[in-house]
Amino acid sequence: VSEVIIRDFDHSRDSAALRDCFIELQNYERQFDPGMPEGLTIVEAYLNRMWARCRQWEGQVFVAEVAGQVVGFVCVWARVKPDEPDDNSSEHAFVSDLIVGSTHRRRGIGSQLLSAAECYARACGARSLRIGVLARNGAARRLYTSAGFEEYQVELAKQLG
Ligand SMILES: CC(C)(COP(=O)(O)OP(=O)(O)OC[C@H]1O[C@@H](n2cnc3c(N)ncnc32)[C@H](O)[C@@H]1OP(=O)(O)O)[C@@H](O)C(=O)NCCC(=O)NCCS
């Protein structure tokens, strides 16, 4: 089994792999909500926005590398400002994206990426770390629970025909 390296994203060599990973992530989530757009159609717009928020909120992207190939990534924003008047007014950190390629799952890589995000958030002074997840994404929810996350806000939906 090849060693897993978790390291900072490097624009000069990881851009194509990041793009592929995001497309896989988006297409994976579409199984839970087929109304979501296909990864390929939004990848540029999505990643541009992700990087803009990294600049705004002290974000960082970490990649997981196995045998010289990037097989997953996590994006974490360390200082998200609350945007509603009634929100808790303190800043929090937020994991915006996490994906491990399908051929590399269940080997602890997702946990390692999540730990890297947590470590970074702590080092930036964050007091809490949040993640959004689709309710039907059982694998991701189990990972988050096993890493110590608890439900904070629950959004419900009712289909209206
Ligand atoms: C969620 C995801 C990142 C987990 O990555 P991973 O490398 O497979 O996770 P790990 O091997 O570190 O798993 C850690 C723990 O999470 C839980 N877990 C992960 N995948 C699971 C699955 N398919 N079923 C049940 N539990 C799972 C288990 O508790 C696991 O520990 P164990 O293997 O000792 O039982 C990966 O499944 C993935 O990329 N999924 C598609 C994209 C996605 O859903 N991203 C999250 C969006 S919010």
The ligand as a MOL file (V3000), in Angstrom:
LIG
                    3D

  0  0  0     0  0            999 V3000
M  V30 BEGIN CTAB
M  V30 COUNTS 48 50 0 0 0
M  V30 BEGIN ATOM
M  V30 1 C -16.7510 11.0120 2.5690 0
M  V30 2 C -15.3720 10.6240 2.0520 0
M  V30 3 C -14.5430 11.8880 1.8700 0
M  V30 4 C -14.6950 9.7180 3.0730 0
M  V30 5 O -13.3700 9.4770 2.6330 0
M  V30 6 P -12.6060 8.1190 2.9990 0
M  V30 7 O -11.1790 8.3210 2.6850 0
M  V30 8 O -13.2800 6.9880 2.3560 0
M  V30 9 O -12.8570 8.0750 4.5740 0
M  V30 10 P -12.0030 7.2790 5.6710 0
M  V30 11 O -11.4210 6.0490 5.0680 0
M  V30 12 O -11.0730 8.2490 6.3100 0
M  V30 13 O -13.1700 6.8720 6.6650 0
M  V30 14 C -13.1760 7.2920 8.0250 0
M  V30 15 C -14.4420 6.7910 8.6810 0
M  V30 16 O -15.5860 7.3910 8.0730 0
M  V30 17 C -16.6580 6.4400 8.0120 0
M  V30 18 N -16.9540 6.0990 6.6100 0
M  V30 19 C -16.3000 6.5430 5.5070 0
M  V30 20 N -16.8790 6.0440 4.3990 0
M  V30 21 C -17.8970 5.2730 4.7990 0
M  V30 22 C -18.8550 4.4820 4.1140 0
M  V30 23 N -18.8750 4.3890 2.7720 0
M  V30 24 N -19.7710 3.8100 4.8470 0
M  V30 25 C -19.7710 3.8930 6.1910 0
M  V30 26 N -18.8680 4.6180 6.9190 0
M  V30 27 C -17.9560 5.3030 6.2150 0
M  V30 28 C -16.1680 5.2260 8.7560 0
M  V30 29 O -16.4650 5.4320 10.1260 0
M  V30 30 C -14.6810 5.3190 8.5130 0
M  V30 31 O -13.9120 4.6220 9.4490 0
M  V30 32 P -13.6070 3.0400 9.1880 0
M  V30 33 O -13.1630 2.9010 7.7710 0
M  V30 34 O -12.5460 2.7500 10.1990 0
M  V30 35 O -14.9120 2.3460 9.4350 0
M  V30 36 C -15.4800 9.8230 0.7190 0
M  V30 37 O -16.4030 8.7630 0.9000 0
M  V30 38 C -15.9210 10.6590 -0.4490 0
M  V30 39 O -15.1240 11.3470 -1.0720 0
M  V30 40 N -17.2150 10.5920 -0.7780 0
M  V30 41 C -17.7260 11.2790 -1.9500 0
M  V30 42 C -17.7070 12.7860 -1.8030 0
M  V30 43 C -18.4060 13.2580 -0.5480 0
M  V30 44 O -19.4650 12.7740 -0.1910 0
M  V30 45 N -17.7890 14.2460 0.1020 0
M  V30 46 C -18.3430 14.8470 1.2800 0
M  V30 47 C -19.3440 15.8790 0.9020 0
M  V30 48 S -20.0470 16.6650 2.3430 0
M  V30 END ATOM
M  V30 BEGIN BOND
M  V30 1 1 1 2
M  V30 2 1 2 3
M  V30 3 1 2 4
M  V30 4 1 2 36
M  V30 5 1 4 5
M  V30 6 1 5 6
M  V30 7 2 6 7
M  V30 8 1 6 8
M  V30 9 1 6 9
M  V30 10 1 9 10
M  V30 11 2 10 11
M  V30 12 1 10 12
M  V30 13 1 10 13
M  V30 14 1 13 14
M  V30 15 1 14 15
M  V30 16 1 15 16
M  V30 17 1 15 30
M  V30 18 1 16 17
M  V30 19 1 17 18
M  V30 20 1 17 28
M  V30 21 1 18 19
M  V30 22 1 18 27
M  V30 23 2 19 20
M  V30 24 1 20 21
M  V30 25 1 21 22
M  V30 26 2 21 27
M  V30 27 1 22 23
M  V30 28 2 22 24
M  V30 29 1 24 25
M  V30 30 2 25 26
M  V30 31 1 26 27
M  V30 32 1 28 29
M  V30 33 1 28 30
M  V30 34 1 30 31
M  V30 35 1 31 32
M  V30 36 2 32 33
M  V30 37 1 32 34
M  V30 38 1 32 35
M  V30 39 1 36 37
M  V30 40 1 36 38
M  V30 41 2 38 39
M  V30 42 1 38 40
M  V30 43 1 40 41
M  V30 44 1 41 42
M  V30 45 1 42 43
M  V30 46 2 43 44
M  V30 47 1 43 45
M  V30 48 1 45 46
M  V30 49 1 46 47
M  V30 50 1 47 48
M  V30 END BOND
M  V30 END CTAB
M  END
